[in-house]
Amino acid sequence: MLVTGHTGFKGAWACLLLSELGADVMGLSLPPDEPSLYTQTEIKSRISQNHLIDLADLEAVRSAIKATQPKIVLHFAAQSLVRRAHRNPVETMRSNVLGTVHLLEALRSCTSVRQVLITTTDKVYHNAEHGLPFREGDRIGGHEPYSASKSAAEMVIAAYRSSYFAKLGIPILVARAGNVIGGGDWCEDRIIPDIVRSIISHIPLNVRRPNAVRPWQHVLDALEGYLLLIQSASHAAPDATLEPEHAAWNFGPDVEDHMPTVEDICKIAQRRWPNRFQWSHIADPYDINESQLLLLDPSRAMNELGWRPRLAVSDALNETFEWYRRFVDGEDAKLLCAEEIAKQIRVRVETMNRRQPT
Ligand SMILES: NC(=O)c1ccc[n+]([C@@H]2O[C@H](COP(=O)([O-])OP(=O)(O)OC[C@H]3O[C@@H](n4cnc5c(N)ncnc54)[C@H](O)[C@@H]3O)[C@@H](O)[C@H]2O)c1
């Protein structure tokens, strides 16, 4: 199995989960930005091939695909940050659009490939902030470069699906996940890593958008959804005529769940670290067209794949903060992740056993 973006947050968790499940995992990404979960959990020692290359380099991508000969590809690699995309739209388009083209171009002549899953984002939706959770059939299109790059990637995927992959019998699945949280995310401009950095450095946090609401979910719940999607696609023939929105799957918290604002999350952190975490609201110096309210409806994945998040949003936040608390207190990231993965697998096995007829 090839994981792109394995030096990033989601990709590192995917490598840990997949290797725990017994898969032969290989990685393809840029080198990590430090600190990283990749280094903290020694991913290098858990994978059989490690290609630290740029997706913008087509020849490097071709030779990595030739060397890995993957059956299943999980494509996470992307410039994933909205504010960085605003500062550097060209880098973002290059990684997210051209990078996707290069990967698919290299994969279409690779005879080992059986399935490809590509993560875009909840931010692909054209967000008029009407207050309703987005469903897969809703219009896509971004107001800012990150969203636009991921919407454009979906168009690229649709073209490669109908022109090449459907004819080869290889499904390309698109997962649109909500905002993923969990231990070991050290990316800039994400609320939980920002809170943890503020606690470690004793520098109060400036919060730009305290009223923002996102479909928060635990990283292991999102990953489990992707694996179920891959499993379900192994039984179905790919459809060349699928429009991008109908080939996509939302993964997010239950729409009935209470969705906290960024301010609510800061208050939870303050209760956990009284006297150690302080924050204030500072108006955004850049005028980025980031949406205030973003909700996702994952009923398709729930109904058709039988997927359910293990954790309600409040529990996902608690587990995430607990991971960081223990890490900051000196515990080993490898053991903390292994504990979370064991919990996830145990709950799933129990659920499956309950569903089995006696
Ligand atoms: N984290 C979230 O909340 C979230 C939500 C929705 C969608 N996503 C998407 O999920 C995927 C993974 O997100 P993440 O949180 O792990 O991001 P991340 O920023 O932590 O990791 C990104 C990974 O992509 C790699 N990468 C970036 N540009 C590259 C390039 N040109 N060539 C090769 N590798 C490159 C990086 O090296 C890194 O390994 C991304 O596609 C992101 O857009 C993330």
PDBQT file of the ligand as one rigid body, heavy atoms in Angstrom, charges set to zero:
ROOT
HETATM    1  N1  LIG A 401      -6.008  17.952   8.481  1.00  0.00    +0.000 N 
HETATM    2  C1  LIG A 401      -7.231  18.277   8.135  1.00  0.00    +0.000 C 
HETATM    3  O1  LIG A 401      -8.021  18.800   8.931  1.00  0.00    +0.000 OA
HETATM    4  C2  LIG A 401      -7.715  17.997   6.734  1.00  0.00    +0.000 A 
HETATM    5  C3  LIG A 401      -9.083  18.194   6.454  1.00  0.00    +0.000 A 
HETATM    6  C4  LIG A 401      -9.555  17.913   5.164  1.00  0.00    +0.000 A 
HETATM    7  C5  LIG A 401      -8.680  17.487   4.178  1.00  0.00    +0.000 A 
HETATM    8  N2  LIG A 401      -7.339  17.332   4.483  1.00  0.00    +0.000 N 
HETATM    9  C6  LIG A 401      -6.462  16.838   3.416  1.00  0.00    +0.000 C 
HETATM   10  O2  LIG A 401      -5.882  15.607   3.871  1.00  0.00    +0.000 OA
HETATM   11  C7  LIG A 401      -4.560  15.495   3.387  1.00  0.00    +0.000 C 
HETATM   12  C8  LIG A 401      -3.591  15.296   4.537  1.00  0.00    +0.000 C 
HETATM   13  O3  LIG A 401      -3.699  16.401   5.431  1.00  0.00    +0.000 OA
HETATM   14  P1  LIG A 401      -2.679  16.591   6.635  1.00  0.00    +0.000 P 
HETATM   15  O4  LIG A 401      -3.423  17.258   7.715  1.00  0.00    +0.000 OA
HETATM   16  O5  LIG A 401      -2.002  15.326   6.913  1.00  0.00    +0.000 OA
HETATM   17  O6  LIG A 401      -1.649  17.627   5.977  1.00  0.00    +0.000 OA
HETATM   18  P2  LIG A 401      -0.117  17.875   6.344  1.00  0.00    +0.000 P 
HETATM   19  O7  LIG A 401       0.157  19.276   5.897  1.00  0.00    +0.000 OA
HETATM   20  O8  LIG A 401       0.170  17.503   7.746  1.00  0.00    +0.000 OA
HETATM   21  O9  LIG A 401       0.667  16.862   5.397  1.00  0.00    +0.000 OA
HETATM   22  C9  LIG A 401       0.809  17.099   4.028  1.00  0.00    +0.000 C 
HETATM   23  C10 LIG A 401       1.748  16.068   3.446  1.00  0.00    +0.000 C 
HETATM   24  O10 LIG A 401       1.850  16.308   2.038  1.00  0.00    +0.000 OA
HETATM   25  C11 LIG A 401       3.222  16.361   1.682  1.00  0.00    +0.000 C 
HETATM   26  N3  LIG A 401       3.385  17.262   0.521  1.00  0.00    +0.000 N 
HETATM   27  C12 LIG A 401       2.983  18.549   0.395  1.00  0.00    +0.000 A 
HETATM   28  N4  LIG A 401       3.337  19.020  -0.819  1.00  0.00    +0.000 NA
HETATM   29  C13 LIG A 401       3.969  17.999  -1.453  1.00  0.00    +0.000 A 
HETATM   30  C14 LIG A 401       4.583  17.868  -2.721  1.00  0.00    +0.000 A 
HETATM   31  N5  LIG A 401       4.630  18.878  -3.604  1.00  0.00    +0.000 N 
HETATM   32  N6  LIG A 401       5.165  16.688  -3.041  1.00  0.00    +0.000 NA
HETATM   33  C15 LIG A 401       5.153  15.641  -2.158  1.00  0.00    +0.000 A 
HETATM   34  N7  LIG A 401       4.598  15.709  -0.948  1.00  0.00    +0.000 NA
HETATM   35  C16 LIG A 401       3.999  16.877  -0.595  1.00  0.00    +0.000 A 
HETATM   36  C17 LIG A 401       3.927  16.894   2.912  1.00  0.00    +0.000 C 
HETATM   37  O11 LIG A 401       5.313  16.580   2.852  1.00  0.00    +0.000 OA
HETATM   38  C18 LIG A 401       3.176  16.138   3.989  1.00  0.00    +0.000 C 
HETATM   39  O12 LIG A 401       3.698  14.831   4.077  1.00  0.00    +0.000 OA
HETATM   40  C19 LIG A 401      -4.294  16.751   2.561  1.00  0.00    +0.000 C 
HETATM   41  O13 LIG A 401      -4.593  16.460   1.206  1.00  0.00    +0.000 OA
HETATM   42  C20 LIG A 401      -5.279  17.747   3.116  1.00  0.00    +0.000 C 
HETATM   43  O14 LIG A 401      -5.576  18.757   2.168  1.00  0.00    +0.000 OA
HETATM   44  C21 LIG A 401      -6.847  17.574   5.746  1.00  0.00    +0.000 A 
ENDROOT
TORSDOF 0
